[in-house]
């Protein structure tokens, strides 16, 4: 994720939210600083809810100090 260019970040989160809903993904936010997690989670949650207001979004938080911020999507298993 590009945390320094907010416009680019918005585009990235829009695309991620679309994939989350389309592929029924579980989300892991991997961020280098604890304070990055809440606002990124909020931005992603709002985008997912805009696409599908009933979607049960589950976000896992991982603080990994030696990486840049990233989102890992894991498609849910078909039942």
N, CA, C and O atoms as a printed pandas DataFrame, in Angstrom:
     atom_number atom_name residue_name chain_id  residue_number  x_coord  y_coord  z_coord
0              1         N          UNK        A               1    0.834   -1.187    0.000
1              2        CA          UNK        A               1    0.000    0.000    0.000
2              3         C          UNK        A               1    0.874    1.244    0.000
3              4         O          UNK        A               1    1.939    1.280    0.617
4              5         N          UNK        A               2    0.406    2.246   -0.696
5              6        CA          UNK        A               2    1.136    3.509   -0.744
6              7         C          UNK        A               2    0.558    4.454    0.309
7              8         O          UNK        A               2   -0.457    5.106    0.065
8              9         N          UNK        A               3    1.198    4.530    1.477
9             10        CA          UNK        A               3    0.687    5.352    2.571
10            11         C          UNK        A               3    1.063    6.823    2.439
11            12         O          UNK        A               3    0.562    7.650    3.201
12            13         N          UNK        A               4    1.927    7.168    1.497
13            14        CA          UNK        A               4    2.350    8.558    1.355
14            15         C          UNK        A               4    1.533    9.323    0.320
15            16         O          UNK        A               4    1.508   10.553    0.354
16            17         N          UNK        A               5    0.872    8.638   -0.587
17            18        CA          UNK        A               5    0.044    9.272   -1.621
18            19         C          UNK        A               5   -1.402    8.850   -1.380
19            20         O          UNK        A               5   -1.803    7.753   -1.766
20            21         N          UNK        A               6   -2.186    9.721   -0.740
21            22        CA          UNK        A               6   -3.539    9.355   -0.329
22            23         C          UNK        A               6   -4.441    9.039   -1.523
23            24         O          UNK        A               6   -5.310    8.172   -1.430
24            25         N          UNK        A               7   -4.241    9.731   -2.636
25            26        CA          UNK        A               7   -5.059    9.458   -3.822
26            27         C          UNK        A               7   -4.783    8.046   -4.352
27            28         O          UNK        A               7   -5.709    7.310   -4.693
28            29         N          UNK        A               8   -3.518    7.683   -4.413
29            30        CA          UNK        A               8   -3.140    6.330   -4.846
30            31         C          UNK        A               8   -3.667    5.294   -3.859
31            32         O          UNK        A               8   -4.145    4.235   -4.265
32            33         N          UNK        A               9   -3.583    5.593   -2.578
33            34        CA          UNK        A               9   -4.090    4.677   -1.553
34            35         C          UNK        A               9   -5.586    4.450   -1.723
35            36         O          UNK        A               9   -6.061    3.323   -1.584
36            37         N          UNK        A              10   -6.329    5.507   -2.019
37            38        CA          UNK        A              10   -7.779    5.361   -2.243
38            39         C          UNK        A              10   -8.058    4.408   -3.396
39            40         O          UNK        A              10   -8.928    3.543   -3.295
40            41         N          UNK        A              11   -7.324    4.563   -4.486
41            42        CA          UNK        A              11   -7.512    3.671   -5.641
42            43         C          UNK        A              11   -7.171    2.229   -5.269
43            44         O          UNK        A              11   -7.882    1.299   -5.651
44            45         N          UNK        A              12   -6.089    2.050   -4.531
45            46        CA          UNK        A              12   -5.700    0.702   -4.109
46            47         C          UNK        A              12   -6.783    0.082   -3.225
47            48         O          UNK        A              12   -7.149   -1.078   -3.417
48            49         N          UNK        A              13   -7.293    0.842   -2.263
49            50        CA          UNK        A              13   -8.312    0.305   -1.354
50            51         C          UNK        A              13   -9.627    0.024   -2.073
51            52         O          UNK        A              13  -10.323   -0.931   -1.728
52            53         N          UNK        A              14   -9.980    0.846   -3.074
53            54        CA          UNK        A              14  -11.181    0.568   -3.874
54            55         C          UNK        A              14  -11.058   -0.784   -4.567
55            56         O          UNK        A              14  -11.990   -1.588   -4.544
56            57         N          UNK        A              15   -9.905   -1.031   -5.183
57            58        CA          UNK        A              15   -9.685   -2.299   -5.886
58            59         C          UNK        A              15   -9.668   -3.474   -4.912
59            60         O          UNK        A              15  -10.220   -4.535   -5.204
60            61         N          UNK        A              16   -9.043   -3.286   -3.769
61            62        CA          UNK        A              16   -8.985   -4.352   -2.761
62            63         C          UNK        A              16  -10.382   -4.671   -2.253
63            64         O          UNK        A              16  -10.737   -5.842   -2.118
64            65         N          UNK        A              17  -11.182   -3.643   -1.967
65            66        CA          UNK        A              17  -12.545   -3.862   -1.467
66            67         C          UNK        A              17  -13.380   -4.645   -2.475
67            68         O          UNK        A              17  -14.158   -5.520   -2.096
68            69         N          UNK        A              18  -13.219   -4.332   -3.751
69            70        CA          UNK        A              18  -13.940   -5.064   -4.798
70            71         C          UNK        A              18  -13.545   -6.535   -4.791
71            72         O          UNK        A              18  -14.408   -7.409   -4.869
72            73         N          UNK        A              19  -12.261   -6.811   -4.698
73            74        CA          UNK        A              19  -11.796   -8.201   -4.645
74            75         C          UNK        A              19  -12.278   -8.912   -3.388
75            76         O          UNK        A              19  -12.651  -10.083   -3.443
76            77         N          UNK        A              20  -12.273   -8.216   -2.256
77            78        CA          UNK        A              20  -12.727   -8.817   -0.994
78            79         C          UNK        A              20  -14.156   -9.323   -1.142
79            80         O          UNK        A              20  -14.465  -10.450   -0.756
80            81         N          UNK        A              21  -15.025   -8.489   -1.702
81            82        CA          UNK        A              21  -16.432   -8.867   -1.849
82            83         C          UNK        A              21  -16.605   -9.927   -2.934
83            84         O          UNK        A              21  -17.297  -10.922   -2.718
84            85         N          UNK        A              22  -15.989   -9.730   -4.090
85            86        CA          UNK        A              22  -16.168  -10.666   -5.206
86            87         C          UNK        A              22  -15.666  -12.065   -4.896
87            88         O          UNK        A              22  -16.271  -13.050   -5.321
88            89         N          UNK        A              23  -14.573  -12.162   -4.165
89            90        CA          UNK        A              23  -13.975  -13.464   -3.876
90            91         C          UNK        A              23  -14.205  -13.917   -2.440
91            92         O          UNK        A              23  -13.632  -14.909   -1.990
92            93         N          UNK        A              24  -15.073  -13.159   -1.706
93            94        CA          UNK        A              24  -15.419  -13.525   -0.323
94            95         C          UNK        A              24  -14.163  -13.767    0.513
95            96         O          UNK        A              24  -13.990  -14.834    1.102
96            97         N          UNK        A              25  -13.302  -12.769    0.554
97            98        CA          UNK        A              25  -11.984  -12.917    1.182
98            99         C          UNK        A              25  -11.973  -12.570    2.667
99           100         O          UNK        A              25  -12.738  -11.736    3.152
100          101         N          UNK        A              26  -11.076  -13.248    3.354
101          102        CA          UNK        A              26  -10.677  -12.818    4.683
102          103         C          UNK        A              26   -9.470  -11.908    4.472
103          104         O          UNK        A              26   -8.698  -12.100    3.532
104          105         N          UNK        A              27   -9.313  -10.930    5.338
105          106        CA          UNK        A              27   -8.308   -9.892    5.134
106          107         C          UNK        A              27   -7.319   -9.870    6.292
107          108         O          UNK        A              27   -7.702   -9.949    7.459
108          109         N          UNK        A              28   -6.052   -9.763    5.950
109          110        CA          UNK        A              28   -5.013   -9.538    6.948
110          111         C          UNK        A              28   -4.311   -8.234    6.587
111          112         O          UNK        A              28   -3.711   -8.114    5.519
112          113         N          UNK        A              29   -4.393   -7.256    7.493
113          114        CA          UNK        A              29   -3.682   -5.996    7.306
114          115         C          UNK        A              29   -2.336   -6.111    7.993
115          116         O          UNK        A              29   -2.263   -6.264    9.212
116          117         N          UNK        A              30   -1.280   -6.039    7.217
117          118        CA          UNK        A              30    0.076   -6.116    7.761
118          119         C          UNK        A              30    0.667   -4.714    7.694
119          120         O          UNK        A              30    0.897   -4.172    6.613
120          121         N          UNK        A              31    0.907   -4.139    8.867
121          122        CA          UNK        A              31    1.384   -2.759    8.936
122          123         C          UNK        A              31    2.619   -2.664    9.827
123          124         O          UNK        A              31    2.778   -3.454   10.758
124          125         N          UNK        A              32    3.497   -1.696    9.543
125          126        CA          UNK        A              32    4.717   -1.569   10.344
126          127         C          UNK        A              32    4.499   -0.865   11.685
127          128         O          UNK        A              32    5.290   -1.043   12.611
128          129         N          UNK        A              33    3.434   -0.067   11.794
129          130        CA          UNK        A              33    3.197    0.684   13.034
130          131         C          UNK        A              33    1.778    0.429   13.532
131          132         O          UNK        A              33    0.839    0.370   12.738
132          133         N          UNK        A              34    1.625    0.280   14.822
133          134        CA          UNK        A              34    0.318    0.019   15.424
134          135         C          UNK        A              34   -0.695    1.087   15.030
135          136         O          UNK        A              34   -1.858    0.766   14.786
136          137         N          UNK        A              35   -0.282    2.337   14.963
137          138        CA          UNK        A              35   -1.221    3.418   14.663
138          139         C          UNK        A              35   -1.690    3.421   13.211
139          140         O          UNK        A              35   -2.645    4.130   12.893
140          141         N          UNK        A              36   -1.062    2.665   12.323
141          142        CA          UNK        A              36   -1.520    2.580   10.932
142          143         C          UNK        A              36   -2.760    1.703   10.795
143          144         O          UNK        A              36   -3.560    1.902    9.881
144          145         N          UNK        A              37   -2.923    0.750   11.681
145          146        CA          UNK        A              37   -4.002   -0.229   11.526
146          147         C          UNK        A              37   -5.405    0.382   11.598
147          148         O          UNK        A              37   -6.195    0.156   10.682
148          149         N          UNK        A              38   -5.753    1.146   12.644
149          150        CA          UNK        A              38   -7.157    1.581   12.773
150          151         C          UNK        A              38   -7.683    2.368   11.579
151          152         O          UNK        A              38   -8.796    2.112   11.119
152          153         N          UNK        A              39   -6.914    3.307   11.075
153          154        CA          UNK        A              39   -7.443    4.112    9.979
154          155         C          UNK        A              39   -7.482    3.340    8.668
155          156         O          UNK        A              39   -8.389    3.552    7.862
156          157         N          UNK        A              40   -6.523    2.452    8.435
157          158        CA          UNK        A              40   -6.585    1.617    7.229
158          159         C          UNK        A              40   -7.772    0.660    7.296
159          160         O          UNK        A              40   -8.470    0.463    6.302
160          161         N          UNK        A              41   -7.999    0.072    8.456
161          162        CA          UNK        A              41   -9.135   -0.840    8.628
162          163         C          UNK        A              41  -10.449   -0.102    8.398
163          164         O          UNK        A              41  -11.359   -0.639    7.767
164          165         N          UNK        A              42  -10.554    1.117    8.901
165          166        CA          UNK        A              42  -11.772    1.915    8.713
166          167         C          UNK        A              42  -11.990    2.244    7.244
167          168         O          UNK        A              42  -13.100    2.101    6.733
168          169         N          UNK        A              43  -10.942    2.683    6.563
169          170        CA          UNK        A              43  -11.075    3.013    5.140
170          171         C          UNK        A              43  -11.502    1.797    4.323
171          172         O          UNK        A              43  -12.363    1.910    3.450
172          173         N          UNK        A              44  -10.914    0.648    4.594
173          174        CA          UNK        A              44  -11.266   -0.565    3.856
174          175         C          UNK        A              44  -12.685   -1.013    4.199
175          176         O          UNK        A              44  -13.443   -1.392    3.307
176          177         N          UNK        A              45  -13.047   -0.973    5.467
177          178        CA          UNK        A              45  -14.387   -1.388    5.891
178          179         C          UNK        A              45  -15.462   -0.544    5.213
179          180         O          UNK        A              45  -16.463   -1.083    4.742
180          181         N          UNK        A              46  -15.268    0.762    5.159
181          182        CA          UNK        A              46  -16.257    1.642    4.527
182          183         C          UNK        A              46  -16.411    1.323    3.046
183          184         O          UNK        A              46  -17.519    1.364    2.512
184          185         N          UNK        A              47  -15.321    1.012    2.389
185          186        CA          UNK        A              47  -15.402    0.678    0.967
186          187         C          UNK        A              47  -16.116   -0.652    0.741
187          188         O          UNK        A              47  -16.919   -0.776   -0.183
188          189         N          UNK        A              48  -15.832   -1.630    1.570
189          190        CA          UNK        A              48  -16.504   -2.931    1.453
190          191         C          UNK        A              48  -17.997   -2.763    1.706
191          192         O          UNK        A              48  -18.811   -3.316    0.966
192          193         N          UNK        A              49  -18.370   -2.014    2.734
193          194        CA          UNK        A              49  -19.789   -1.809    3.070
194          195         C          UNK        A              49  -20.512   -1.045    1.969
195          196         O          UNK        A              49  -21.706   -1.258    1.759
196          197         N          UNK        A              50  -19.815   -0.161    1.262
197          198        CA          UNK        A              50  -20.423    0.563    0.155
198          199         C          UNK        A              50  -20.777   -0.403   -0.980
199          200         O          UNK        A              50  -21.790   -0.227   -1.657
200          201         N          UNK        A              51  -19.947   -1.413   -1.182
201          202        CA          UNK        A              51  -20.187   -2.397   -2.238
202          203         C          UNK        A              51  -21.259   -3.395   -1.813
203          204         O          UNK        A              51  -22.162   -3.706   -2.589
204          205         N          UNK        A              52  -21.163   -3.897   -0.582
205          206        CA          UNK        A              52  -22.106   -4.898   -0.063
206          207         C          UNK        A              52  -22.321   -4.629    1.423
207          208         O          UNK        A              52  -21.512   -5.027    2.262
208          209         N          UNK        A              53  -23.424   -3.946    1.737
209          210        CA          UNK        A              53  -23.667   -3.518    3.121
210          211         C          UNK        A              53  -23.843   -4.686    4.085
211          212         O          UNK        A              53  -23.683   -4.513    5.293
212          213         N          UNK        A              54  -24.168   -5.866    3.575
213          214        CA          UNK        A              54  -24.364   -7.020    4.445
214          215         C          UNK        A              54  -23.139   -7.907    4.594
215          216         O          UNK        A              54  -23.188   -8.925    5.283
216          217         N          UNK        A              55  -22.046   -7.527    3.953
217          218        CA          UNK        A              55  -20.851   -8.377    3.980
218          219         C          UNK        A              55  -20.232   -8.408    5.374
219          220         O          UNK        A              55  -20.040   -7.367    6.004
220          221         N          UNK        A              56  -19.925   -9.606    5.844
221          222        CA          UNK        A              56  -19.322   -9.791    7.171
222          223         C          UNK        A              56  -17.800   -9.768    7.026
223          224         O          UNK        A              56  -17.160  -10.808    6.871
224          225         N          UNK        A              57  -17.238   -8.559    7.079
225          226        CA          UNK        A              57  -15.799   -8.383    6.891
226          227         C          UNK        A              57  -15.048   -8.737    8.160
227          228         O          UNK        A              57  -15.358   -8.238    9.242
228          229         N          UNK        A              58  -14.059   -9.604    8.015
229          230        CA          UNK        A              58  -13.200   -9.965    9.133
230          231         C          UNK        A              58  -11.776   -9.533    8.767
231          232         O          UNK        A              58  -11.222   -9.958    7.753
232          233         N          UNK        A              59  -11.205   -8.684    9.611
233          234        CA          UNK        A              59   -9.854   -8.183    9.362
234          235         C          UNK        A              59   -8.948   -8.626   10.498
235          236         O          UNK        A              59   -9.239   -8.409   11.674
236          237         N          UNK        A              60   -7.846   -9.251   10.117
237          238        CA          UNK        A              60   -6.831   -9.649   11.095
238          239         C          UNK        A              60   -5.724   -8.595   11.077
239          240         O          UNK        A              60   -5.322   -8.122   10.013
240          241         N          UNK        A              61   -5.241   -8.235   12.256
241          242        CA          UNK        A              61   -4.176   -7.230   12.358
242          243         C          UNK        A              61   -2.843   -7.925   12.594
243          244         O          UNK        A              61   -2.728   -8.804   13.448
244          245         N          UNK        A              62   -1.840   -7.519   11.825
245          246        CA          UNK        A              62   -0.474   -8.000   12.034
246          247         C          UNK        A              62    0.454   -6.792   12.027
247          248         O          UNK        A              62    0.475   -6.021   11.068
248          249         N          UNK        A              63    1.213   -6.635   13.094
249          250        CA          UNK        A              63    2.201   -5.559   13.172
250          251         C          UNK        A              63    3.562   -6.181   12.860
251          252         O          UNK        A              63    4.108   -6.949   13.651
252          253         N          UNK        A              64    4.090   -5.832   11.698
253          254        CA          UNK        A              64    5.372   -6.365   11.239
254          255         C          UNK        A              64    6.276   -5.177   10.937
255          256         O          UNK        A              64    6.168   -4.563    9.875
256          257         N          UNK        A              65    7.144   -4.863   11.843
257          258        CA          UNK        A              65    7.930   -3.627   11.789
258          259         C          UNK        A              65    8.886   -3.539   10.596
259          260         O          UNK        A              65    9.276   -2.440   10.202
260          261         N          UNK        A              66    9.265   -4.670   10.025
261          262        CA          UNK        A              66   10.276   -4.649    8.960
262          263         C          UNK        A              66    9.685   -4.720    7.551
263          264         O          UNK        A              66   10.418   -4.979    6.596
264          265         N          UNK        A              67    8.391   -4.500    7.403
265          266        CA          UNK        A              67    7.778   -4.501    6.070
266          267         C          UNK        A              67    7.008   -3.206    5.857
267          268         O          UNK        A              67    6.680   -2.505    6.814
268          269         N          UNK        A              68    6.720   -2.895    4.596
269          270        CA          UNK        A              68    5.821   -1.776    4.323
270          271         C          UNK        A              68    4.387   -2.299    4.421
271          272         O          UNK        A              68    4.155   -3.506    4.358
272          273         N          UNK        A              69    3.447   -1.400    4.574
273          274        CA          UNK        A              69    2.049   -1.795    4.757
274          275         C          UNK        A              69    1.557   -2.592    3.552
275          276         O          UNK        A              69    1.821   -2.237    2.404
276          277         N          UNK        A              70    0.843   -3.668    3.835
277          278        CA          UNK        A              70    0.269   -4.479    2.765
278          279         C          UNK        A              70   -0.991   -5.170    3.255
279          280         O          UNK        A              70   -1.233   -5.292    4.456
280          281         N          UNK        A              71   -1.784   -5.618    2.295
281          282        CA          UNK        A              71   -3.019   -6.338    2.583
282          283         C          UNK        A              71   -2.890   -7.726    1.976
283          284         O          UNK        A              71   -2.510   -7.869    0.814
284          285         N          UNK        A              72   -3.206   -8.746    2.763
285          286        CA          UNK        A              72   -3.200  -10.123    2.271
286          287         C          UNK        A              72   -4.642  -10.603    2.237
287          288         O          UNK        A              72   -5.337  -10.579    3.253
288          289         N          UNK        A              73   -5.088  -11.039    1.064
289          290        CA          UNK        A              73   -6.447  -11.544    0.903
290          291         C          UNK        A              73   -6.419  -13.057    0.794
291          292         O          UNK        A              73   -5.606  -13.621    0.062
292          293         N          UNK        A              74   -7.312  -13.710    1.526
293          294        CA          UNK        A              74   -7.437  -15.160    1.466
294          295         C          UNK        A              74   -8.883  -15.489    1.121
295          296         O          UNK        A              74   -9.775  -15.286    1.945
296          297         N          UNK        A              75   -9.130  -15.999   -0.101
297          298        CA          UNK        A              75  -10.505  -16.351   -0.458
298          299         C          UNK        A              75  -11.051  -17.416    0.485
299          300         O          UNK        A              75  -10.342  -18.344    0.874
300          301         N          UNK        A              76  -12.323  -17.265    0.846
301          302        CA          UNK        A              76  -12.958  -18.252    1.719
302          303         C          UNK        A              76  -13.196  -19.529    0.940
303          304         O          UNK        A              76  -13.414  -19.508   -0.272
304          305         N          UNK        A              77  -13.152  -20.634    1.651
305          306        CA          UNK        A              77  -13.367  -21.944    1.024
306          307         C          UNK        A              77  -14.828  -22.080    0.589
307          308         O          UNK        A              77  -15.736  -21.640    1.295
308          309         N          UNK        A              78  -15.043  -22.679   -0.551
309          310        CA          UNK        A              78  -16.402  -22.948   -1.011
310          311         C          UNK        A              78  -17.018  -24.031   -0.139
311          312         O          UNK        A              78  -16.362  -25.006    0.229
312          313         N          UNK        A              79  -18.286  -23.839    0.182
313          314        CA          UNK        A              79  -18.948  -24.820    1.062
314          315         C          UNK        A              79  -19.715  -25.843    0.271
315          316         O          UNK        A              79  -20.329  -26.738    0.851
